[in-house]
Amino acid sequence: MSISQDSDTKPGYRDLREDNWNDCPFPKILITGGAGYIGTVLVQKLMESAKMWTQKSVSKKDTKGRWYKDCGSTIQGFKKITVYDNLMYQQTPLTQYCYRPEFEFVRGDVRDQEKLRKYVEEADVIIPLAAIVGAPACERDKELATAVNYEHVKFICENAKPLAKIIYPNTNSGYGIGEAGVPCTEDMPLTPISHYGRTKCDAERVVLDHGGIVFRLATVFGVSPRQRLDLLVNDFTYKAYKQGYIVLFEHNFVRNYIHVQDVALAFMRAMYYYRNPNRKMWGVYNVGLSSANLTKLELAEKIREQVPGFSIQCDEIAEDPDKRDYVVSNARFEKQGWRPRYTLERGIEELLKAFEILGPSLNQYTNL
């Protein structure tokens, strides 16, 4: 008997919370691109949520036949997290985990398939985060974008062990230009309008053929150990903080948004569902704030509520090269019991705090 992807979870089972993450230990987790914007937050969440040590007292006899208590240490939550990343921006946000024996870092390029193969073949859960992100970056080097965004994911699907679980982050930019007044759902055909969107959607199909889970992420925002300023909320908030004004092109274009912390929690939820046979979760899910389907102008006005005097100008002539314009429905994931924890307003507030701390060092993020 088939079960609808939209089916609710069985009553009586606890929803995923960070305090019960250890109900579902995983042997080995591989995260490609794990030192990036989303990856560093996800690794942080996994490390914080797993109980590091459990002391077990066992009665044993020594060589002379005398009884004694042997207290051994075991790690719960997972045996190993392997982060595979080429550190292309020379970022070092994961060094605080080097003392943890279950943390492994591999410096490598995902295009180096022979090096990557070993880690793919041993992993029980794989999250391919490595990507060339954004339309401009992919247009500059389409061959590189195809190799990283598509071919590396295809290689993972072809070489992962049969029961390995793959959780893939697509972008909801695959919806391209939506129909006015009609929310985009997971059942709608994808119509990407950039090479970035096409490579991500091609990879999505491979993951689904493998039987994995795909998250079509809204535009991500918030603070990360590997900060980015080229994302819309982060960019607009930085302009309000640094310059005090912004000029909007095609200000009526609509996007959906999601906090980077909620993205990490969504991945953790998917891992929990994979491990628990009483849960049902597979296929494609939009992941975004249902309260944040906003035009660019509405987003800027939200920021102005926290940055008084922020000047917003709309250019009615110039065009934005990014033509995405759509409203997204997140109902399917919400039917699973998932709810975002971080609002847009909270994200703007935290960004402003971070900008005060980062100060002059923000310059290193302006071109990333």
C-alpha positions as a Markdown table, in Angstrom:
| # | Residue | x | y | z |
|---|---|---|---|---|
| 1 | Met | 0.0 | 0.0 | 0.0 |
| 2 | Ser | 1.4 | 3.4 | -1.0 |
| 3 | Ile | 1.5 | 6.2 | 1.5 |
| 4 | Ser | 0.9 | 9.8 | 0.4 |
| 5 | Gln | 4.0 | 12.0 | 0.7 |
| 6 | Asp | 1.7 | 14.6 | 2.4 |
| 7 | Ser | 0.6 | 12.1 | 5.1 |
| 8 | Asp | 0.9 | 13.4 | 8.6 |
| 9 | Thr | 3.1 | 11.5 | 11.1 |
| 10 | Lys | 1.5 | 9.0 | 13.4 |
| 11 | Pro | 0.0 | 10.5 | 16.6 |
| 12 | Gly | 1.8 | 9.8 | 19.8 |
| 13 | Tyr | 5.3 | 10.2 | 18.3 |
| 14 | Arg | 7.4 | 13.1 | 19.5 |
| 15 | Asp | 8.2 | 15.8 | 17.1 |
| 16 | Leu | 11.9 | 16.4 | 16.5 |
| 17 | Arg | 13.5 | 18.7 | 19.0 |
| 18 | Glu | 17.2 | 19.3 | 19.6 |
| 19 | Asp | 16.9 | 17.6 | 23.0 |
| 20 | Asn | 15.8 | 14.3 | 21.5 |
| 21 | Trp | 18.2 | 14.2 | 18.5 |
| 22 | Asn | 20.1 | 11.4 | 20.3 |
| 23 | Asp | 17.1 | 9.1 | 19.9 |
| 24 | Cys | 18.5 | 8.3 | 16.4 |
| 25 | Pro | 22.2 | 7.8 | 16.3 |
| 26 | Phe | 23.9 | 7.7 | 12.9 |
| 27 | Pro | 27.1 | 5.9 | 12.1 |
| 28 | Lys | 28.9 | 8.1 | 9.5 |
| 29 | Ile | 27.8 | 11.4 | 8.0 |
| 30 | Leu | 29.5 | 13.1 | 5.0 |
| 31 | Ile | 28.9 | 16.7 | 4.3 |
| 32 | Thr | 30.5 | 18.1 | 1.1 |
| 33 | Gly | 31.0 | 21.8 | 1.2 |
| 34 | Gly | 30.6 | 21.6 | 5.0 |
| 35 | Ala | 32.8 | 24.6 | 5.7 |
| 36 | Gly | 30.4 | 26.9 | 3.8 |
| 37 | Tyr | 27.6 | 29.2 | 4.8 |
| 38 | Ile | 25.0 | 26.5 | 5.5 |
| 39 | Gly | 27.5 | 23.7 | 6.3 |
| 40 | Thr | 29.2 | 25.4 | 9.2 |
| 41 | Val | 25.8 | 26.0 | 10.9 |
| 42 | Leu | 24.7 | 22.4 | 10.3 |
| 43 | Val | 28.0 | 21.0 | 11.7 |
| 44 | Gln | 27.5 | 23.3 | 14.7 |
| 45 | Lys | 24.0 | 22.0 | 15.3 |
| 46 | Leu | 25.0 | 18.4 | 15.0 |
| 47 | Met | 27.9 | 18.8 | 17.4 |
| 48 | Glu | 25.8 | 20.7 | 20.0 |
| 49 | Ser | 22.8 | 18.3 | 19.8 |
| 50 | Ala | 24.7 | 15.1 | 20.1 |
| 51 | Lys | 25.6 | 13.9 | 23.6 |
| 52 | Met | 29.3 | 13.8 | 23.4 |
| 53 | Trp | 30.2 | 11.3 | 26.1 |
| 54 | Thr | 28.3 | 8.6 | 28.0 |
| 55 | Gln | 30.1 | 6.9 | 30.9 |
| 56 | Lys | 29.5 | 3.2 | 31.2 |
| 57 | Ser | 30.6 | 1.4 | 34.3 |
| 58 | Val | 31.4 | -2.3 | 33.7 |
| 59 | Ser | 32.6 | -4.8 | 36.4 |
| 60 | Lys | 35.7 | -6.6 | 35.3 |
| 61 | Lys | 38.4 | -8.8 | 36.8 |
| 62 | Asp | 42.1 | -7.8 | 36.7 |
| 63 | Thr | 44.9 | -10.3 | 36.1 |
| 64 | Lys | 45.0 | -11.3 | 39.8 |
| 65 | Gly | 41.2 | -12.0 | 39.8 |
| 66 | Arg | 40.2 | -8.9 | 41.6 |
| 67 | Trp | 37.0 | -7.1 | 40.6 |
| 68 | Tyr | 37.1 | -3.4 | 39.5 |
| 69 | Lys | 34.9 | -0.9 | 37.8 |
| 70 | Asp | 35.9 | 0.0 | 34.2 |
| 71 | Cys | 34.4 | 3.3 | 33.0 |
| 72 | Gly | 34.5 | 3.6 | 29.3 |
| 73 | Ser | 33.5 | 6.5 | 27.1 |
| 74 | Thr | 31.3 | 6.2 | 24.1 |
| 75 | Ile | 30.0 | 8.8 | 21.7 |
| 76 | Gln | 26.3 | 9.0 | 21.0 |
| 77 | Gly | 24.5 | 10.7 | 18.1 |
| 78 | Phe | 27.0 | 9.5 | 15.4 |
| 79 | Lys | 30.4 | 7.8 | 15.0 |
| 80 | Lys | 31.8 | 10.4 | 12.6 |
| 81 | Ile | 31.1 | 13.6 | 10.8 |
| 82 | Thr | 33.3 | 14.1 | 7.8 |
| 83 | Val | 33.4 | 17.5 | 6.2 |
| 84 | Tyr | 34.9 | 17.5 | 2.7 |
| 85 | Asp | 35.7 | 21.1 | 1.5 |
| 86 | Asn | 38.3 | 22.8 | -0.6 |
| 87 | Leu | 38.3 | 26.0 | 1.6 |
| 88 | Met | 38.2 | 28.1 | -1.5 |
| 89 | Tyr | 37.8 | 31.3 | 0.6 |
| 90 | Gln | 40.5 | 30.3 | 3.1 |
| 91 | Gln | 37.8 | 30.1 | 5.8 |
| 92 | Thr | 38.6 | 28.5 | 9.1 |
| 93 | Pro | 35.3 | 28.3 | 11.0 |
| 94 | Leu | 35.5 | 24.6 | 12.0 |
| 95 | Thr | 38.7 | 24.6 | 13.9 |
| 96 | Gln | 36.9 | 24.6 | 17.2 |
| 97 | Tyr | 35.8 | 21.0 | 16.5 |
| 98 | Cys | 39.3 | 19.6 | 15.9 |
| 99 | Tyr | 39.5 | 18.4 | 19.5 |
| 100 | Arg | 36.4 | 16.2 | 18.9 |
| 101 | Pro | 37.5 | 12.7 | 17.9 |
| 102 | Glu | 34.3 | 12.1 | 15.9 |
| 103 | Phe | 35.0 | 15.2 | 13.7 |
| 104 | Glu | 37.0 | 14.6 | 10.5 |
| 105 | Phe | 38.0 | 17.3 | 8.0 |
| 106 | Val | 39.2 | 16.4 | 4.4 |
| 107 | Arg | 40.6 | 19.2 | 2.3 |
| 108 | Gly | 39.6 | 18.3 | -1.2 |
| 109 | Asp | 37.8 | 19.4 | -4.4 |
| 110 | Val | 34.6 | 17.5 | -5.2 |
| 111 | Arg | 35.8 | 17.3 | -8.8 |
| 112 | Asp | 38.6 | 15.0 | -7.5 |
| 113 | Gln | 36.4 | 11.9 | -7.7 |
| 114 | Glu | 39.0 | 9.4 | -6.8 |
| 115 | Lys | 39.7 | 11.3 | -3.5 |
| 116 | Leu | 36.0 | 11.7 | -2.8 |
| 117 | Arg | 35.1 | 8.1 | -3.5 |
| 118 | Lys | 36.4 | 6.7 | -0.3 |
| 119 | Tyr | 34.3 | 9.0 | 1.9 |
| 120 | Val | 31.2 | 8.5 | -0.3 |
| 121 | Glu | 31.4 | 4.7 | -0.1 |
| 122 | Glu | 31.7 | 4.6 | 3.7 |
| 123 | Ala | 29.0 | 7.2 | 4.5 |
| 124 | Asp | 25.5 | 6.3 | 5.8 |
| 125 | Val | 24.1 | 9.8 | 5.3 |
| 126 | Ile | 25.4 | 12.2 | 2.7 |
| 127 | Ile | 24.5 | 15.9 | 2.4 |
| 128 | Pro | 26.0 | 17.4 | -0.8 |
| 129 | Leu | 26.3 | 21.1 | 0.1 |
| 130 | Ala | 29.3 | 21.9 | -2.2 |
| 131 | Ala | 28.1 | 24.2 | -5.0 |
| 132 | Ile | 28.9 | 27.3 | -7.1 |
| 133 | Val | 26.1 | 29.4 | -5.8 |
| 134 | Gly | 24.1 | 32.2 | -7.6 |
| 135 | Ala | 23.4 | 33.0 | -11.2 |
| 136 | Pro | 26.3 | 35.5 | -11.7 |
| 137 | Ala | 29.0 | 33.0 | -10.4 |
| 138 | Cys | 27.7 | 30.2 | -12.5 |
| 139 | Glu | 27.5 | 32.4 | -15.7 |
| 140 | Arg | 31.1 | 33.3 | -15.2 |
| 141 | Asp | 32.2 | 29.7 | -15.4 |
| 142 | Lys | 29.5 | 27.3 | -16.7 |
| 143 | Glu | 31.8 | 24.4 | -16.9 |
| 144 | Leu | 32.9 | 24.7 | -13.3 |
| 145 | Ala | 29.3 | 25.2 | -12.2 |
| 146 | Thr | 28.2 | 22.0 | -14.0 |
| 147 | Ala | 31.0 | 20.0 | -12.6 |
| 148 | Val | 30.4 | 21.1 | -9.0 |
| 149 | Asn | 26.6 | 21.6 | -8.9 |
| 150 | Tyr | 25.6 | 18.5 | -11.0 |
| 151 | Glu | 28.4 | 16.1 | -11.7 |
| 152 | His | 29.6 | 15.8 | -8.1 |
| 153 | Val | 26.1 | 15.0 | -7.0 |
| 154 | Lys | 25.6 | 12.4 | -9.7 |
| 155 | Phe | 28.9 | 10.8 | -8.7 |
| 156 | Ile | 27.7 | 10.6 | -5.1 |
| 157 | Cys | 24.4 | 8.9 | -6.1 |
| 158 | Glu | 26.2 | 6.4 | -8.3 |
| 159 | Asn | 28.8 | 5.5 | -5.7 |
| 160 | Ala | 27.0 | 5.6 | -2.4 |
| 161 | Lys | 26.2 | 2.3 | -0.8 |
| 162 | Pro | 22.7 | 1.0 | -1.5 |
| 163 | Leu | 21.2 | 2.0 | 1.9 |
| 164 | Ala | 22.9 | 5.4 | 2.2 |
| 165 | Lys | 20.6 | 8.3 | 2.6 |
| 166 | Ile | 21.1 | 11.4 | 0.5 |
| 167 | Ile | 19.6 | 14.8 | 1.5 |
| 168 | Tyr | 20.0 | 17.4 | -1.1 |
| 169 | Pro | 19.5 | 21.2 | -1.0 |
| 170 | Asn | 18.1 | 22.5 | -4.2 |
| 171 | Thr | 17.0 | 26.1 | -4.6 |
| 172 | Asn | 13.4 | 27.2 | -5.2 |
| 173 | Ser | 14.8 | 29.4 | -8.0 |
| 174 | Gly | 13.9 | 26.4 | -10.2 |
| 175 | Tyr | 10.4 | 27.8 | -10.2 |
| 176 | Gly | 11.7 | 30.7 | -12.3 |
| 177 | Ile | 8.9 | 33.2 | -13.0 |
| 178 | Gly | 5.7 | 32.1 | -11.3 |
| 179 | Glu | 2.1 | 32.8 | -12.2 |
| 180 | Ala | 0.6 | 35.8 | -10.4 |
| 181 | Gly | -1.4 | 34.7 | -7.4 |
| 182 | Val | -0.6 | 31.0 | -7.7 |
| 183 | Pro | 1.8 | 29.7 | -5.1 |
| 184 | Cys | 4.5 | 27.3 | -6.4 |
| 185 | Thr | 4.1 | 23.8 | -5.0 |
| 186 | Glu | 6.4 | 20.8 | -5.3 |
| 187 | Asp | 4.2 | 19.3 | -7.9 |
| 188 | Met | 4.7 | 22.1 | -10.4 |
| 189 | Pro | 7.2 | 21.7 | -13.2 |
| 190 | Leu | 10.5 | 23.4 | -12.7 |
| 191 | Thr | 11.4 | 26.1 | -15.2 |
| 192 | Pro | 14.8 | 27.5 | -14.1 |
| 193 | Ile | 15.9 | 30.6 | -15.9 |
| 194 | Ser | 19.7 | 30.5 | -15.2 |
| 195 | His | 22.5 | 28.1 | -15.5 |
| 196 | Tyr | 22.7 | 28.0 | -11.7 |
| 197 | Gly | 19.0 | 26.9 | -11.5 |
| 198 | Arg | 19.4 | 24.3 | -14.3 |
| 199 | Thr | 22.4 | 22.6 | -12.7 |
| 200 | Lys | 20.7 | 22.4 | -9.4 |
| 201 | Cys | 17.5 | 21.0 | -10.9 |
| 202 | Asp | 19.5 | 18.4 | -12.9 |
| 203 | Ala | 21.1 | 17.3 | -9.6 |
| 204 | Glu | 17.7 | 17.1 | -8.0 |
| 205 | Arg | 16.5 | 14.6 | -10.5 |
| 206 | Val | 19.5 | 12.3 | -9.9 |
| 207 | Val | 18.9 | 12.4 | -6.1 |
| 208 | Leu | 15.2 | 11.6 | -6.5 |
| 209 | Asp | 16.1 | 8.7 | -8.7 |
| 210 | His | 18.3 | 7.5 | -5.9 |
| 211 | Gly | 15.4 | 7.7 | -3.4 |
| 212 | Gly | 16.7 | 10.7 | -1.5 |
| 213 | Ile | 15.1 | 13.8 | 0.0 |
| 214 | Val | 15.3 | 17.2 | -1.7 |
| 215 | Phe | 14.8 | 20.5 | 0.0 |
| 216 | Arg | 13.9 | 23.4 | -2.3 |
| 217 | Leu | 15.3 | 26.2 | -0.1 |
| 218 | Ala | 13.9 | 29.7 | -0.1 |
| 219 | Thr | 16.5 | 32.5 | -0.1 |
| 220 | Val | 18.5 | 31.9 | 3.0 |
| 221 | Phe | 19.4 | 34.6 | 5.4 |
| 222 | Gly | 21.1 | 35.1 | 8.8 |
| 223 | Val | 24.5 | 34.9 | 10.5 |
| 224 | Ser | 26.9 | 32.0 | 9.9 |
| 225 | Pro | 30.5 | 31.3 | 10.9 |
| 226 | Arg | 31.2 | 31.6 | 7.1 |
| 227 | Gln | 29.2 | 34.7 | 6.5 |
| 228 | Arg | 27.8 | 35.7 | 3.1 |
| 229 | Leu | 26.5 | 39.1 | 2.1 |
| 230 | Asp | 25.4 | 38.3 | -1.4 |
| 231 | Leu | 22.1 | 36.9 | -0.2 |
| 232 | Leu | 19.1 | 39.2 | -0.5 |
| 233 | Val | 18.2 | 39.8 | 3.1 |
| 234 | Asn | 21.9 | 39.9 | 4.2 |
| 235 | Asp | 22.7 | 42.3 | 1.3 |
| 236 | Phe | 19.8 | 44.7 | 1.9 |
| 237 | Thr | 20.5 | 44.7 | 5.7 |
| 238 | Tyr | 24.2 | 45.4 | 5.1 |
| 239 | Lys | 23.3 | 48.3 | 2.8 |
| 240 | Ala | 21.0 | 49.7 | 5.4 |
| 241 | Tyr | 23.7 | 49.4 | 8.1 |
| 242 | Lys | 26.7 | 50.6 | 6.0 |
| 243 | Gln | 25.3 | 53.1 | 3.4 |
| 244 | Gly | 21.9 | 54.0 | 4.8 |
| 245 | Tyr | 20.2 | 53.8 | 1.4 |
| 246 | Ile | 19.3 | 51.3 | -1.4 |
| 247 | Val | 18.1 | 51.5 | -5.0 |
| 248 | Leu | 15.7 | 48.7 | -5.9 |
| 249 | Phe | 15.3 | 47.3 | -9.4 |
| 250 | Glu | 12.0 | 45.6 | -10.2 |
| 251 | His | 10.9 | 46.2 | -6.6 |
| 252 | Asn | 7.7 | 44.2 | -7.0 |
| 253 | Phe | 9.4 | 40.9 | -7.6 |
| 254 | Val | 8.5 | 38.4 | -4.9 |
| 255 | Arg | 10.8 | 35.9 | -3.1 |
| 256 | Asn | 10.5 | 33.6 | -0.2 |
| 257 | Tyr | 13.0 | 33.5 | 2.7 |
| 258 | Ile | 14.3 | 31.1 | 5.4 |
| 259 | His | 16.8 | 31.5 | 8.2 |
| 260 | Val | 20.1 | 29.5 | 7.9 |
| 261 | Gln | 19.5 | 28.0 | 11.4 |
| 262 | Asp | 16.1 | 26.6 | 10.2 |
| 263 | Val | 17.8 | 25.1 | 7.2 |
| 264 | Ala | 20.2 | 23.2 | 9.5 |
| 265 | Leu | 17.3 | 22.0 | 11.6 |
| 266 | Ala | 15.4 | 20.8 | 8.5 |
| 267 | Phe | 18.4 | 18.6 | 7.6 |
| 268 | Met | 18.5 | 17.2 | 11.1 |
| 269 | Arg | 14.8 | 16.5 | 10.9 |
| 270 | Ala | 15.2 | 14.6 | 7.6 |
| 271 | Met | 18.0 | 12.5 | 9.2 |
| 272 | Tyr | 15.7 | 11.7 | 12.1 |
| 273 | Tyr | 12.9 | 10.6 | 9.8 |
| 274 | Tyr | 15.3 | 8.4 | 7.8 |
| 275 | Arg | 16.4 | 6.6 | 10.9 |
| 276 | Asn | 12.9 | 6.2 | 12.5 |
| 277 | Pro | 10.8 | 3.5 | 10.7 |
| 278 | Asn | 7.6 | 5.0 | 12.2 |
| 279 | Arg | 8.1 | 8.2 | 10.3 |
| 280 | Lys | 7.4 | 8.8 | 6.6 |
| 281 | Met | 9.3 | 11.4 | 4.7 |
| 282 | Trp | 10.7 | 11.3 | 1.1 |
| 283 | Gly | 10.7 | 13.2 | -2.1 |
| 284 | Val | 10.6 | 17.0 | -2.5 |
| 285 | Tyr | 9.8 | 19.7 | 0.1 |
| 286 | Asn | 9.8 | 23.5 | -0.2 |
| 287 | Val | 11.5 | 24.9 | 2.9 |
| 288 | Gly | 10.7 | 28.6 | 3.6 |
| 289 | Leu | 8.9 | 31.0 | 5.9 |
| 290 | Ser | 5.2 | 31.0 | 4.9 |
| 291 | Ser | 5.0 | 34.5 | 6.5 |
| 292 | Ala | 7.8 | 35.8 | 4.2 |
| 293 | Asn | 6.6 | 35.7 | 0.6 |
| 294 | Leu | 7.6 | 39.4 | 0.1 |
| 295 | Thr | 8.4 | 41.8 | -2.6 |
| 296 | Lys | 11.8 | 43.4 | -2.6 |
| 297 | Leu | 10.2 | 46.6 | -1.5 |
| 298 | Glu | 8.4 | 44.9 | 1.4 |
| 299 | Leu | 11.7 | 43.3 | 2.5 |
| 300 | Ala | 13.4 | 46.7 | 2.5 |
| 301 | Glu | 10.6 | 48.2 | 4.5 |
| 302 | Lys | 10.9 | 45.4 | 7.1 |
| 303 | Ile | 14.6 | 46.4 | 7.4 |
| 304 | Arg | 13.7 | 50.1 | 7.8 |
| 305 | Glu | 11.6 | 49.2 | 10.8 |
| 306 | Gln | 14.9 | 48.4 | 12.6 |
| 307 | Val | 17.1 | 50.9 | 10.8 |
| 308 | Pro | 15.2 | 54.3 | 11.0 |
| 309 | Gly | 16.2 | 56.6 | 8.3 |
| 310 | Phe | 17.0 | 53.8 | 5.8 |
| 311 | Ser | 16.3 | 55.5 | 2.4 |
| 312 | Ile | 14.6 | 53.3 | -0.2 |
| 313 | Gln | 14.4 | 54.3 | -3.8 |
| 314 | Cys | 12.8 | 52.4 | -6.6 |
| 315 | Asp | 14.3 | 52.6 | -10.1 |
| 316 | Glu | 11.4 | 52.0 | -12.6 |
| 317 | Ile | 13.7 | 51.8 | -15.7 |
| 318 | Ala | 16.7 | 49.6 | -14.8 |
| 319 | Glu | 16.3 | 45.8 | -14.8 |
| 320 | Asp | 17.5 | 43.2 | -12.3 |
| 321 | Pro | 19.4 | 40.4 | -14.2 |
| 322 | Asp | 17.8 | 38.0 | -11.7 |
| 323 | Lys | 14.3 | 37.6 | -13.0 |
| 324 | Arg | 13.0 | 35.2 | -10.4 |
| 325 | Asp | 9.5 | 36.2 | -9.2 |
| 326 | Tyr | 7.2 | 33.7 | -7.4 |
| 327 | Val | 5.2 | 33.0 | -4.3 |
| 328 | Val | 6.0 | 29.6 | -2.7 |
| 329 | Ser | 3.9 | 27.2 | -0.7 |
| 330 | Asn | 5.6 | 25.4 | 2.2 |
| 331 | Ala | 2.5 | 23.5 | 3.2 |
| 332 | Arg | 3.8 | 20.0 | 2.4 |
| 333 | Phe | 6.7 | 20.3 | 4.9 |
| 334 | Glu | 4.4 | 22.0 | 7.4 |
| 335 | Lys | 2.1 | 19.0 | 7.3 |
| 336 | Gln | 5.0 | 16.9 | 8.6 |
| 337 | Gly | 4.8 | 19.1 | 11.7 |
| 338 | Trp | 7.8 | 21.3 | 10.8 |
| 339 | Arg | 7.7 | 25.0 | 11.7 |
| 340 | Pro | 10.5 | 27.5 | 11.3 |
| 341 | Arg | 11.8 | 28.9 | 14.6 |
| 342 | Tyr | 13.4 | 32.1 | 13.3 |
| 343 | Thr | 11.4 | 35.0 | 11.9 |
| 344 | Leu | 12.6 | 37.5 | 9.3 |
| 345 | Glu | 12.6 | 40.2 | 11.9 |
| 346 | Arg | 14.8 | 38.2 | 14.2 |
| 347 | Gly | 17.2 | 37.5 | 11.4 |
| 348 | Ile | 17.5 | 41.2 | 10.5 |
| 349 | Glu | 18.2 | 42.0 | 14.2 |
| 350 | Glu | 20.9 | 39.4 | 14.5 |
| 351 | Leu | 22.6 | 40.6 | 11.2 |
| 352 | Leu | 22.8 | 44.2 | 12.6 |
| 353 | Lys | 24.4 | 42.8 | 15.8 |
| 354 | Ala | 26.9 | 40.8 | 13.7 |
| 355 | Phe | 27.8 | 43.8 | 11.6 |
| 356 | Glu | 28.7 | 45.8 | 14.7 |
| 357 | Ile | 31.0 | 43.0 | 15.8 |
| 358 | Leu | 32.6 | 42.3 | 12.4 |
| 359 | Gly | 33.2 | 45.9 | 11.7 |
| 360 | Pro | 36.0 | 46.5 | 9.1 |
| 361 | Ser | 36.4 | 42.7 | 8.6 |
| 362 | Leu | 33.1 | 42.8 | 6.7 |
| 363 | Asn | 35.0 | 43.9 | 3.6 |
| 364 | Gln | 36.2 | 40.3 | 3.1 |
| 365 | Tyr | 32.6 | 39.1 | 2.6 |
| 366 | Thr | 31.4 | 41.8 | 0.1 |
| 367 | Asn | 32.6 | 39.9 | -3.0 |
| 368 | Leu | 31.8 | 36.3 | -1.9 |
